[in-house]
Amino acid sequence: MNTGKTGIGRFFKGFVYAFEGVVSCIKTERNMRFHIGVAVLVILLMRFYGLSTAETAAVYICIGLVISLELVNTAVEAAVDMACKDKNPLAKKAKDCAAGAVLVAAIVSVAVGIRIFWDYYAFMAIASYFARNIWLGIALSAGVILWLVWVFKTPADKDKKDKEKYI
């Protein structure tokens, strides 16, 4: 598609399209909302850890990997849905494999997180901080509840259609 723009204008328009893709995925995909919420929580709680540069980089790489693969998974699902209107074992395989890639990245990210964040003294520092700042603890709890509502607000009929389509 040639919009008449050349050079730098087309280059920056690509960023606009990419951003629209991310926003669309967040709006329509429950798992993406879950991953975004966990990423925000992890980033907020990182302040209680004296992470090295390598540990910080590992956390950000894991977050980026999971979110990127969720975007790819959404793209694969959309392409398969567009191309295949009927039950098809290859369509199911494509969608399952794309979802499996996200699952593997998420499991590896959890393993990295456990390795980096499993620290009794940091847990005590976090508990002590929120005990001293009760309103922040309440705000964090309210934030987690709102995040869970946001994650699971997907209409049930969309989920039902998605499950039934390729089985």
JOVENKA-V483775 format. One record per run of one state. SS is the DSSP state (alpha for helix, beta for strand, coil for the rest). FROM is the first residue (numbers start at 1). TO is the last residue. If there is no record, write none. Layout:
# JOVENKA-V483775
SS;FROM;TO
SS;FROM;TO
This chain:
# JOVENKA-V483775
coil;1;7
alpha;8;28
coil;29;29
alpha;30;48
coil;49;52
alpha;53;83
coil;84;88
alpha;89;117
coil;118;119
alpha;120;132
coil;133;133
alpha;134;151
coil;152;155
alpha;156;165
coil;166;167
